[in-house]
């Protein structure tokens, strides 16, 4: 189904989206070990947003509304674990199936009998993009199946703006710097390190 058959209007402004993350206490300050392996003074805990079904659906609807008119999607795909809830919300709005990839021994795989057919038009949905590693791995799985990546969408881009080789539409971009552990001044200053993510060293 074309995106324009679902919604034609922008429902949330950038400021409203940012305020929703603030009100949900999803934006946290401290010294964090990100799932990309990098360190930052800012952590985006999307789970605090995604635990709210109405807000999640509203953000998914706004994401779809911002896609180019006429965008056609056959299936939504997300990397586990963070992207699953957002991907489910996007798939619900589009009335399409959702599949997700999982990391096994350090590599992304499609499990649980999930499969992609050639020529399927796939929308990839992620929650937070830092380096984009998980999205790239999922893109590779879609390409291996000879399916078509339509676009990549995300709730938040942490300011890296990675080039996925396909159209990329983050709902919100935040300039949240990150550093390698060797470059991290917070480490050098002895500030306690927190690891709130679901994994600590895998590429994201």
Backbone as a chain_set.jsonl record, in Angstrom:
{"seq": "XXXXXXXXXXXXXXXXXXXXXXXXXXXXXXXXXXXXXXXXXXXXXXXXXXXXXXXXXXXXXXXXXXXXXXXXXXXXXXXXXXXXXXXXXXXXXXXXXXXXXXXXXXXXXXXXXXXXXXXXXXXXXXXXXXXXXXXXXXXXXXXXXXXXXXXXXXXXXXXXXXXXXXXXXXXXXXXXXXXXXXXXXXXXXXXXXXXXXXXXXXXX", "coords": {"N": [[0.834, -1.193, 0.0], [0.524, 2.23, -0.792], [2.223, 4.897, 0.842], [0.853, 7.341, 0.848], [-1.759, 6.596, 0.901], [-2.313, 6.146, 3.474], [-1.78, 8.375, 5.179], [-1.693, 11.9, 4.845], [-0.814, 14.135, 6.1], [1.312, 16.078, 8.231], [1.699, 15.323, 11.529], [3.073, 15.803, 13.887], [5.345, 18.21, 15.096], [8.91, 18.934, 14.853], [9.739, 20.028, 17.29], [7.727, 19.158, 19.028], [8.184, 16.431, 18.931], [10.773, 16.254, 20.036], [10.161, 17.246, 22.582], [8.529, 15.23, 23.518], [10.372, 13.186, 23.917], [11.904, 14.351, 25.902], [9.993, 14.701, 27.965], [9.454, 12.049, 28.468], [11.682, 11.264, 29.728], [13.676, 10.129, 28.224], [16.019, 11.147, 27.266], [19.141, 11.174, 28.533], [21.78, 12.19, 30.739], [25.26, 11.793, 31.423], [27.843, 9.418, 31.74], [28.331, 7.243, 29.317], [28.476, 3.942, 27.975], [27.982, 3.194, 24.804], [25.939, 1.118, 22.626], [27.295, 0.856, 20.303], [29.88, 0.645, 21.045], [31.221, 2.962, 21.479], [31.781, 5.92, 23.538], [29.804, 8.317, 25.346], [28.389, 11.446, 26.534], [25.724, 11.544, 26.503], [22.789, 9.65, 26.567], [20.303, 7.922, 24.824], [17.46, 6.67, 25.738], [15.358, 4.928, 24.282], [13.438, 3.134, 25.043], [11.92, 4.267, 27.05], [10.224, 5.877, 25.665], [9.048, 4.092, 23.866], [7.649, 2.448, 25.547], [5.226, 3.533, 25.767], [2.351, 3.075, 24.23], [0.505, 4.737, 22.696], [2.013, 7.022, 22.128], [4.139, 5.867, 20.731], [2.81, 4.878, 18.45], [1.938, 7.315, 17.394], [4.394, 8.512, 16.731], [5.315, 6.687, 14.849], [3.363, 7.025, 12.887], [3.874, 9.657, 12.157], [6.425, 9.351, 11.121], [5.931, 7.817, 8.816], [4.347, 9.63, 7.446], [6.243, 11.454, 6.657], [7.663, 10.258, 4.672], [8.496, 10.152, 1.144], [5.885, 11.037, -1.146], [3.837, 8.471, -2.413], [5.469, 6.326, -1.772], [6.027, 2.909, -1.75], [5.538, -0.071, 0.059], [6.232, -3.42, 0.921], [6.974, -4.918, 3.097], [8.125, -4.547, 6.483], [11.23, -4.286, 8.13], [13.328, -4.808, 10.949], [16.215, -4.345, 13.069], [16.984, -6.453, 15.823], [17.563, -5.624, 19.283], [16.386, -3.276, 19.75], [15.032, -2.009, 17.601], [12.637, -3.328, 17.229], [10.076, -2.752, 18.477], [9.478, -0.173, 17.487], [9.544, -0.758, 14.757], [7.39, -2.542, 14.641], [5.272, -0.801, 15.213], [5.389, 0.91, 12.985], [4.904, -0.973, 10.947], [2.318, -1.669, 11.668], [0.84, 0.672, 11.144], [1.165, 0.782, 8.398], [-0.055, -1.552, 7.746], [1.355, -3.929, 7.188], [3.504, -6.85, 7.19], [5.954, -7.534, 9.732], [9.375, -8.3, 10.041], [12.312, -9.338, 11.846], [15.821, -9.03, 12.435], [18.349, -10.938, 14.144], [21.161, -11.069, 16.343], [23.624, -13.457, 16.115], [26.304, -15.053, 17.438], [27.784, -12.751, 16.964], [26.962, -11.87, 14.446], [24.384, -10.638, 12.262], [21.316, -12.326, 11.633], [18.487, -13.73, 9.924], [16.032, -15.3, 11.675], [13.668, -17.663, 13.134], [12.061, -18.614, 11.093], [11.694, -16.458, 9.434], [11.598, -14.853, 6.269], [12.632, -13.386, 3.166], [11.305, -12.451, 0.087], [12.393, -12.316, -3.33], [12.419, -9.131, -4.923], [10.702, -8.005, -3.067], [9.607, -5.036, -1.516], [11.208, -3.369, 0.898], [10.988, -1.7, 3.953], [13.19, -0.42, 6.228], [13.343, -0.164, 9.698], [14.587, 1.462, 12.499], [15.462, 2.159, 15.955], [17.403, 3.949, 17.413], [20.09, 5.471, 15.763], [23.496, 5.28, 15.735], [26.269, 4.618, 14.766], [25.275, 3.149, 12.705], [25.728, 0.491, 12.177], [24.173, -1.901, 12.692], [21.977, -1.477, 11.05], [23.21, -1.492, 8.531], [24.021, -4.162, 8.405], [21.538, -5.426, 8.329], [20.555, -4.389, 5.948], [22.307, -5.701, 4.221], [21.371, -8.328, 4.476], [18.854, -8.073, 3.314], [19.574, -7.394, 0.714], [20.968, -9.706, -0.018], [18.869, -11.457, -0.259], [17.846, -10.6, -2.574], [15.853, -8.739, -2.44], [14.319, -5.452, -2.263], [15.543, -2.537, -0.808], [13.633, -0.002, 0.302], [13.658, 2.37, 1.862], [15.332, 3.728, 4.756], [14.264, 4.232, 8.026], [14.282, 5.98, 11.154], [13.864, 6.53, 14.664], [15.602, 8.304, 16.035], [18.548, 9.969, 15.043], [21.843, 10.126, 16.045], [23.369, 12.228, 15.162], [25.33, 11.387, 13.447], [24.619, 10.875, 10.845], [24.765, 8.669, 8.838], [25.69, 7.213, 5.66], [23.72, 5.109, 4.043], [23.403, 4.207, 1.529], [20.886, 4.186, 0.607], [17.735, 5.973, 0.637], [17.345, 7.858, 3.611], [15.617, 8.532, 6.538], [15.586, 9.937, 9.386], [13.52, 10.566, 12.197], [14.107, 12.431, 14.12], [16.98, 14.383, 14.61], [19.737, 14.513, 16.673], [22.433, 16.286, 17.933], [24.568, 14.572, 19.386], [27.47, 14.016, 20.72], [29.982, 11.447, 20.395], [32.672, 9.285, 21.453], [35.645, 7.341, 20.877], [36.722, 4.828, 23.253], [39.395, 5.351, 23.849], [39.677, 8.028, 23.3], [37.999, 9.279, 25.048], [37.253, 11.83, 27.201], [35.819, 11.825, 29.527], [36.362, 9.355, 30.604], [39.063, 9.753, 31.093], [38.878, 11.626, 33.073], [37.95, 10.147, 35.111], [35.231, 9.633, 35.463], [32.393, 7.736, 36.366], [31.473, 4.922, 34.424], [28.611, 3.97, 32.614], [26.614, 1.281, 31.366], [23.971, 1.059, 29.76], [22.755, -0.167, 27.576], [21.448, -2.95, 25.551], [23.432, -4.511, 24.581], [26.989, -4.356, 24.462], [29.318, -4.181, 22.876], [28.846, -4.824, 20.252], [28.498, -3.914, 16.79], [26.597, -1.139, 15.934]], "CA": [[0.0, 0.0, 0.0], [1.285, 3.467, -0.832], [2.208, 5.707, 2.053], [-0.129, 8.408, 0.75], [-3.076, 6.046, 1.163], [-2.492, 6.065, 4.918], [-1.805, 9.7, 5.802], [-1.17, 12.953, 3.989], [-0.535, 15.325, 6.885], [2.306, 16.005, 9.293], [0.943, 15.387, 12.772], [3.929, 16.245, 14.982], [6.481, 19.045, 14.714], [10.181, 18.505, 15.437], [9.769, 20.449, 18.688], [6.851, 18.26, 19.776], [8.862, 15.134, 19.04], [11.835, 16.416, 21.024], [9.55, 17.402, 23.902], [8.046, 13.915, 23.927], [11.528, 12.454, 24.447], [12.267, 14.998, 27.173], [8.96, 14.382, 28.96], [9.543, 10.613, 28.77], [12.988, 11.037, 30.352], [14.453, 9.272, 27.337], [17.319, 11.783, 27.056], [19.842, 11.076, 29.802], [23.133, 12.742, 30.755], [26.172, 11.078, 32.298], [28.985, 8.836, 31.029], [27.682, 6.033, 28.851], [29.064, 3.025, 26.993], [26.925, 2.966, 23.83], [25.934, -0.206, 22.019], [28.274, 0.881, 19.213], [31.206, 0.523, 21.63], [31.731, 4.298, 21.739], [31.358, 6.55, 24.781], [29.124, 9.593, 25.155], [27.781, 12.042, 27.721], [24.28, 11.535, 26.259], [22.207, 8.359, 26.228], [18.914, 8.024, 24.39], [16.793, 5.439, 26.162], [14.103, 4.919, 23.535], [12.458, 2.283, 25.713], [11.026, 5.12, 27.825], [9.219, 6.35, 24.705], [8.364, 2.954, 23.259], [6.764, 1.807, 26.524], [3.95, 4.246, 25.679], [1.808, 2.675, 22.93], [-0.083, 5.828, 21.912], [3.106, 7.863, 21.644], [4.862, 5.091, 19.721], [2.012, 4.878, 17.231], [1.964, 8.676, 16.847], [5.705, 8.728, 16.126], [5.353, 5.857, 13.643], [2.503, 7.665, 11.886], [4.587, 10.838, 11.672], [7.523, 8.846, 10.287], [5.372, 7.434, 7.522], [3.883, 10.85, 6.783], [7.392, 12.187, 6.13], [8.225, 9.572, 3.502], [8.044, 10.75, -0.12], [4.571, 10.614, -1.614], [3.835, 7.317, -3.294], [6.372, 5.269, -1.328], [5.342, 1.613, -1.662], [6.22, -0.985, 0.976], [5.661, -4.749, 1.056], [7.329, -5.486, 4.385], [8.993, -3.76, 7.354], [12.259, -5.094, 8.789], [14.042, -4.083, 12.001], [17.218, -5.106, 13.81], [16.697, -6.67, 17.239], [16.245, -5.663, 19.89], [15.855, -1.928, 19.878], [14.168, -1.558, 16.53], [11.455, -4.162, 17.026], [8.827, -2.086, 18.843], [9.223, 0.889, 16.524], [9.218, -1.422, 13.503], [6.037, -3.073, 14.76], [4.341, 0.322, 15.098], [5.405, 1.325, 11.578], [4.226, -2.013, 10.18], [0.895, -1.605, 11.997], [0.262, 1.799, 10.406], [1.166, 0.427, 6.976], [-0.765, -2.821, 7.595], [2.289, -4.855, 6.549], [4.201, -7.738, 8.105], [7.257, -7.141, 10.272], [10.364, -9.303, 10.397], [13.462, -8.71, 12.502], [17.069, -9.783, 12.445], [18.929, -11.143, 15.464], [22.604, -11.279, 16.309], [24.066, -14.773, 16.554], [27.768, -15.124, 17.386], [28.332, -11.499, 16.454], [26.467, -11.506, 13.116], [22.939, -10.58, 12.105], [20.68, -13.389, 10.873], [17.036, -13.859, 9.986], [15.699, -16.568, 12.306], [12.224, -17.834, 13.384], [11.432, -18.868, 9.79], [11.52, -15.24, 8.66], [12.176, -14.942, 4.931], [12.377, -12.29, 2.234], [11.18, -12.889, -1.299], [12.966, -11.383, -4.3], [11.623, -7.988, -5.35], [9.95, -7.386, -1.97], [10.005, -3.661, -1.19], [11.397, -3.453, 2.347], [11.283, -0.492, 4.722], [13.951, -0.765, 7.43], [13.021, 0.743, 10.805], [15.491, 1.347, 13.655], [15.12, 3.148, 16.975], [18.466, 4.953, 17.49], [21.236, 5.221, 14.892], [24.751, 5.923, 16.145], [27.16, 4.409, 13.624], [24.502, 2.524, 11.634], [26.232, -0.848, 11.891], [23.109, -2.904, 12.642], [21.176, -1.212, 9.851], [23.977, -1.967, 7.372], [23.958, -5.628, 8.387], [20.199, -5.796, 7.891], [20.524, -4.074, 4.517], [23.012, -6.784, 3.525], [20.484, -9.49, 4.44], [17.811, -7.787, 2.322], [20.197, -7.476, -0.608], [21.273, -11.116, -0.292], [17.615, -12.1, -0.66], [17.444, -9.942, -3.82], [14.733, -7.842, -2.199], [14.655, -4.042, -2.5], [15.441, -1.615, 0.313], [12.936, 1.211, -0.131], [14.201, 3.473, 2.656], [15.631, 3.465, 6.159], [13.708, 5.232, 8.929], [14.728, 5.831, 12.535], [13.339, 7.528, 15.593], [16.621, 9.321, 16.329], [19.935, 9.888, 14.58], [22.671, 10.826, 17.026], [24.169, 13.259, 14.523], [26.356, 10.842, 12.554], [24.07, 10.943, 9.479], [25.478, 7.696, 8.002], [25.241, 6.983, 4.291], [23.363, 3.698, 3.903], [23.244, 3.878, 0.128], [19.453, 4.259, 0.339], [17.15, 7.129, 1.332], [17.369, 7.71, 5.067], [14.742, 9.546, 7.111], [15.419, 9.934, 10.841], [12.457, 11.461, 12.632], [14.739, 13.503, 14.892], [18.439, 14.334, 14.632], [20.312, 15.17, 17.834], [23.892, 16.357, 17.933], [25.013, 13.948, 20.634], [28.806, 13.527, 20.376], [30.484, 10.205, 20.987], [34.114, 9.155, 21.289], [36.201, 6.025, 21.155], [37.167, 4.779, 24.653], [40.731, 5.93, 23.975], [39.556, 9.481, 23.184], [36.965, 9.77, 25.96], [37.751, 12.661, 28.289], [35.115, 11.434, 30.743], [37.175, 8.267, 31.161], [40.306, 10.35, 31.579], [38.556, 12.354, 34.303], [37.543, 9.182, 36.126], [33.785, 9.599, 35.672], [31.884, 6.363, 36.33], [30.91, 4.528, 33.139], [27.378, 3.188, 32.665], [26.336, 0.517, 30.146], [22.528, 0.786, 29.84], [22.234, -0.811, 26.37], [21.245, -4.392, 25.59], [24.717, -5.135, 24.267], [27.965, -3.289, 24.684], [30.428, -4.075, 21.933], [28.464, -5.129, 18.875], [28.361, -2.746, 15.95], [25.223, -0.662, 15.78]], "C": [[0.871, 1.247, 0.0], [1.14, 4.232, 0.468], [1.115, 6.751, 2.017], [-1.55, 7.9, 0.943], [-3.369, 5.981, 2.664], [-2.619, 7.436, 5.572], [-1.162, 10.698, 4.875], [-0.702, 14.162, 4.78], [0.549, 15.046, 7.914], [1.594, 16.259, 10.611], [1.757, 15.931, 13.945], [5.054, 17.104, 14.424], [7.753, 18.483, 15.337], [10.233, 18.848, 16.921], [8.879, 19.556, 19.545], [7.492, 16.892, 19.965], [9.964, 15.197, 20.091], [11.248, 16.507, 22.425], [9.016, 16.075, 24.418], [9.182, 13.078, 24.509], [11.969, 13.034, 25.787], [11.28, 14.595, 28.266], [9.02, 12.921, 29.381], [10.829, 10.253, 29.503], [13.833, 10.059, 29.546], [15.843, 9.842, 27.075], [18.021, 11.883, 28.399], [21.269, 11.599, 29.665], [23.986, 11.981, 31.766], [27.395, 10.644, 31.518], [28.572, 7.436, 30.618], [28.536, 5.265, 27.849], [27.951, 2.672, 26.031], [27.012, 1.571, 23.241], [26.862, -0.286, 20.816], [29.69, 0.609, 19.717], [31.827, 1.868, 21.964], [31.188, 4.833, 23.062], [30.707, 7.891, 24.473], [28.653, 10.135, 26.495], [26.257, 12.073, 27.606], [23.825, 10.131, 25.891], [20.74, 8.556, 25.887], [18.243, 6.691, 24.683], [15.403, 5.399, 25.523], [13.037, 4.062, 24.192], [11.477, 3.116, 26.53], [9.946, 5.753, 26.95], [8.378, 5.186, 24.214], [7.501, 2.181, 24.243], [5.375, 2.446, 26.505], [3.32, 3.977, 24.303], [1.259, 3.825, 22.096], [0.993, 6.728, 21.325], [3.878, 7.146, 20.543], [4.114, 5.089, 18.395], [2.021, 6.259, 16.584], [3.286, 8.964, 16.15], [5.845, 7.898, 14.843], [4.522, 6.499, 12.533], [3.204, 8.889, 11.294], [5.746, 10.434, 10.764], [7.027, 8.517, 8.887], [4.924, 8.664, 6.741], [5.027, 11.615, 6.134], [8.097, 11.463, 4.987], [7.731, 10.247, 2.23], [6.689, 10.194, -0.548], [4.705, 9.437, -2.567], [4.782, 6.212, -2.904], [5.585, 3.968, -1.124], [6.181, 0.646, -0.85], [5.486, -2.314, 1.002], [5.892, -5.338, 2.444], [8.207, -4.502, 5.146], [9.975, -4.702, 8.024], [13.012, -4.234, 9.792], [15.133, -4.959, 12.587], [16.797, -5.255, 15.274], [17.832, -6.052, 18.077], [15.571, -4.296, 19.779], [14.848, -1.536, 18.83], [12.832, -2.266, 16.446], [10.157, -3.421, 17.337], [8.481, -0.969, 17.86], [8.841, 0.287, 15.17], [7.807, -1.983, 13.511], [5.001, -1.961, 14.599], [4.246, 0.804, 13.658], [4.65, 0.319, 10.723], [2.719, -1.986, 10.432], [0.202, -0.503, 11.219], [0.14, 1.451, 8.927], [0.344, -0.825, 6.68], [0.069, -3.817, 6.795], [2.922, -5.75, 7.607], [5.525, -7.126, 8.549], [8.114, -8.376, 10.46], [11.512, -8.584, 11.095], [14.662, -9.647, 12.473], [17.58, -9.882, 13.874], [20.412, -11.44, 15.324], [22.946, -12.641, 16.902], [25.568, -14.854, 16.34], [28.338, -13.912, 16.649], [27.821, -11.061, 15.096], [24.945, -11.537, 13.075], [22.441, -11.719, 11.214], [19.169, -13.197, 10.929], [16.733, -15.246, 10.531], [14.175, -16.719, 12.344], [11.427, -18.025, 12.099], [11.118, -17.604, 9.016], [12.201, -15.396, 7.303], [11.781, -13.724, 4.121], [12.314, -12.851, 0.823], [11.837, -11.877, -2.221], [11.933, -10.339, -4.731], [10.697, -7.427, -4.262], [10.498, -5.983, -1.727], [10.005, -3.529, 0.333], [11.737, -2.088, 2.927], [11.988, -0.918, 5.999], [13.704, 0.288, 8.497], [13.907, 0.439, 12.0], [15.074, 2.38, 14.704], [16.17, 4.264, 17.009], [19.615, 4.546, 16.584], [22.431, 5.995, 15.424], [25.748, 5.809, 15.0], [26.43, 3.778, 12.443], [24.909, 1.103, 11.324], [25.142, -1.901, 11.766], [22.242, -2.733, 11.411], [21.91, -1.724, 8.619], [23.939, -3.487, 7.271], [22.591, -6.108, 7.913], [20.018, -5.502, 6.405], [21.186, -5.198, 3.723], [22.141, -8.036, 3.418], [19.377, -9.295, 3.4], [18.381, -7.928, 0.919], [20.522, -8.917, -0.989], [20.03, -11.867, -0.767], [17.088, -11.549, -1.975], [16.132, -9.181, -3.678], [15.235, -6.41, -2.333], [14.496, -3.241, -1.212], [14.806, -0.328, -0.208], [13.55, 2.431, 0.546], [14.582, 2.924, 4.024], [15.004, 4.589, 6.972], [14.209, 4.944, 10.338], [14.025, 6.867, 13.397], [14.333, 8.662, 15.779], [17.934, 8.97, 15.646], [20.768, 10.722, 15.543], [23.643, 11.827, 16.396], [25.212, 12.739, 13.567], [25.931, 10.879, 11.094], [24.784, 9.961, 8.534], [24.871, 7.584, 6.617], [24.986, 5.491, 4.125], [23.269, 3.27, 2.447], [21.789, 3.855, -0.313], [18.897, 5.491, 1.052], [17.003, 6.863, 2.824], [16.606, 8.868, 5.69], [14.638, 9.379, 8.628], [14.344, 10.943, 11.231], [13.034, 12.658, 13.372], [16.248, 13.315, 14.847], [18.943, 15.143, 15.815], [21.826, 15.163, 17.716], [24.39, 15.874, 19.288], [26.375, 13.323, 20.377], [29.14, 12.208, 21.058], [31.956, 10.084, 20.649], [34.521, 7.696, 21.456], [36.651, 6.011, 22.623], [38.533, 5.439, 24.861], [40.694, 7.467, 23.969], [38.684, 10.104, 24.273], [37.566, 10.536, 27.137], [37.045, 12.353, 29.607], [35.834, 10.279, 31.421], [38.439, 8.827, 31.794], [40.1, 11.101, 32.89], [38.022, 11.444, 35.405], [36.052, 9.107, 36.38], [33.264, 8.188, 35.47], [31.169, 6.084, 35.01], [29.678, 3.66, 33.351], [27.172, 2.495, 31.317], [24.866, 0.127, 30.129], [21.968, 0.024, 28.651], [22.117, -2.312, 26.521], [22.493, -5.164, 25.206], [25.744, -4.012, 24.254], [29.004, -3.132, 23.587], [30.042, -4.343, 20.485], [28.284, -3.838, 18.095], [26.901, -2.399, 15.768], [25.2, 0.46, 14.783]], "O": [[1.862, 1.305, 0.728], [0.089, 4.22, 1.108], [0.501, 7.03, 3.046], [-2.464, 8.702, 1.131], [-4.512, 5.787, 3.077], [-3.479, 7.634, 6.43], [-0.19, 10.38, 4.19], [-0.235, 15.133, 4.185], [0.686, 13.925, 8.405], [0.957, 17.297, 10.787], [1.187, 16.464, 14.897], [5.647, 16.769, 13.4], [7.689, 17.652, 16.243], [10.717, 18.051, 17.725], [9.241, 19.23, 20.675], [7.362, 16.272, 21.021], [10.079, 14.308, 20.935], [11.782, 15.909, 23.359], [9.045, 15.82, 25.622], [8.984, 12.345, 25.478], [12.359, 12.299, 26.694], [11.683, 14.196, 29.359], [8.68, 12.584, 30.515], [11.05, 9.095, 29.858], [14.599, 9.27, 30.099], [16.753, 9.101, 26.702], [17.561, 12.587, 29.298], [21.89, 11.468, 28.61], [23.505, 11.577, 32.824], [27.929, 11.414, 30.719], [28.471, 6.541, 31.458], [29.217, 5.843, 27.002], [27.048, 1.919, 26.397], [28.047, 0.914, 23.347], [27.182, -1.382, 20.355], [30.599, 0.371, 18.921], [32.845, 1.925, 22.654], [30.255, 4.27, 23.634], [31.018, 8.525, 23.465], [28.529, 9.393, 27.469], [25.575, 12.569, 28.503], [24.403, 9.495, 25.01], [20.022, 9.273, 26.585], [18.436, 5.71, 23.964], [14.409, 5.783, 26.139], [11.85, 4.244, 23.925], [10.322, 2.722, 26.69], [8.878, 6.12, 27.441], [7.152, 5.275, 24.15], [6.7, 1.342, 23.83], [4.455, 1.952, 27.157], [3.721, 4.592, 23.315], [1.522, 3.884, 20.895], [0.902, 7.148, 20.172], [4.233, 7.756, 19.534], [4.716, 5.276, 17.338], [2.104, 6.367, 15.36], [3.303, 9.592, 15.092], [6.431, 8.361, 13.865], [4.934, 6.512, 11.373], [3.138, 9.132, 10.089], [6.016, 11.094, 9.761], [7.645, 8.901, 7.894], [5.099, 8.733, 5.524], [4.814, 12.345, 5.166], [9.032, 12.004, 4.397], [6.66, 10.854, 2.231], [6.393, 9.019, -0.333], [5.588, 9.417, -3.424], [4.899, 5.23, -3.639], [4.59, 3.947, -0.399], [7.393, 0.551, -1.043], [4.259, -2.345, 1.094], [5.105, -6.158, 2.914], [8.942, -3.718, 4.544], [9.6, -5.798, 8.442], [13.305, -3.07, 9.522], [15.001, -6.183, 12.606], [16.314, -4.304, 15.888], [18.963, -5.974, 17.598], [14.346, -4.189, 19.722], [13.902, -0.806, 19.123], [11.969, -1.854, 15.671], [9.225, -3.461, 16.533], [7.329, -0.835, 17.449], [7.919, 0.77, 14.514], [7.103, -1.91, 12.504], [3.981, -2.146, 13.936], [3.152, 1.076, 13.162], [3.847, 0.702, 9.871], [1.931, -2.247, 9.523], [-0.891, -0.704, 10.691], [-0.855, 1.779, 8.281], [0.072, -1.136, 5.52], [-0.417, -4.459, 5.864], [2.877, -5.432, 8.796], [6.129, -6.318, 7.844], [7.643, -9.389, 10.979], [11.669, -7.371, 10.956], [14.531, -10.871, 12.485], [17.289, -9.028, 14.712], [20.859, -11.991, 14.318], [22.601, -12.938, 18.045], [26.054, -14.742, 15.215], [29.246, -14.032, 15.827], [28.198, -9.99, 14.62], [24.301, -12.341, 13.749], [23.044, -12.039, 10.189], [18.64, -12.583, 11.856], [17.122, -16.251, 9.936], [13.466, -15.981, 11.659], [10.259, -17.644, 12.024], [10.362, -17.648, 8.046], [13.266, -16.007, 7.208], [10.739, -13.11, 4.353], [13.173, -13.634, 0.417], [11.838, -10.684, -1.916], [10.747, -10.632, -4.88], [9.975, -6.463, -4.517], [11.711, -5.773, -1.732], [8.955, -3.571, 0.974], [12.65, -1.408, 2.459], [11.439, -1.701, 6.775], [13.837, 1.485, 8.242], [13.974, -0.7, 12.461], [14.409, 3.363, 14.378], [15.862, 5.406, 16.67], [20.067, 3.402, 16.629], [22.384, 7.219, 15.549], [26.041, 6.802, 14.334], [26.902, 3.855, 11.308], [24.482, 0.551, 10.31], [25.17, -2.712, 10.84], [21.819, -3.712, 10.797], [21.291, -2.333, 7.747], [23.835, -4.036, 6.175], [22.499, -7.09, 7.176], [19.395, -6.284, 5.688], [20.682, -5.601, 2.674], [22.162, -8.725, 2.399], [19.009, -10.233, 2.692], [17.747, -8.511, 0.039], [20.37, -9.306, -2.147], [20.122, -12.793, -1.573], [16.029, -11.96, -2.449], [15.394, -8.997, -4.646], [16.433, -6.179, -2.496], [13.432, -3.265, -0.594], [15.378, 0.352, -1.06], [13.916, 3.403, -0.116], [14.207, 1.812, 4.396], [15.184, 5.764, 6.652], [14.522, 3.802, 10.674], [13.642, 7.937, 12.924], [13.972, 9.836, 15.695], [18.373, 7.82, 15.67], [20.444, 11.876, 15.823], [24.624, 12.225, 17.024], [25.916, 13.524, 12.933], [26.778, 10.911, 10.201], [25.351, 10.388, 7.528], [23.68, 7.831, 6.427], [25.927, 4.699, 4.073], [23.075, 2.088, 2.163], [21.488, 3.543, -1.465], [19.526, 6.001, 1.979], [16.589, 5.781, 3.241], [16.894, 10.033, 5.42], [13.699, 8.745, 9.111], [14.268, 12.035, 10.667], [12.514, 13.769, 13.268], [16.739, 12.201, 15.028], [18.616, 16.322, 15.95], [22.425, 14.127, 17.428], [24.604, 16.662, 20.209], [26.444, 12.205, 19.866], [28.647, 11.9, 22.143], [32.439, 10.69, 19.693], [33.82, 6.916, 22.101], [36.935, 7.07, 23.185], [38.796, 6.013, 25.917], [41.559, 8.121, 24.552], [38.638, 11.327, 24.403], [38.289, 9.972, 27.959], [37.6, 12.588, 30.681], [35.912, 10.217, 32.648], [38.833, 8.427, 32.889], [41.011, 11.205, 33.711], [37.683, 11.906, 36.494], [35.633, 8.573, 37.407], [33.646, 7.513, 34.513], [30.369, 6.891, 34.538], [29.691, 2.733, 34.161], [27.507, 3.042, 30.267], [24.532, -1.015, 30.447], [20.814, -0.402, 28.695], [22.615, -2.89, 27.488], [22.591, -6.359, 25.486], [25.396, -2.848, 24.056], [29.523, -2.032, 23.393], [30.844, -4.107, 19.582], [27.958, -2.796, 18.664], [26.073, -3.264, 15.483], [24.137, 1.013, 14.5]]}, "num_chains": 1, "name": "protein.A"}
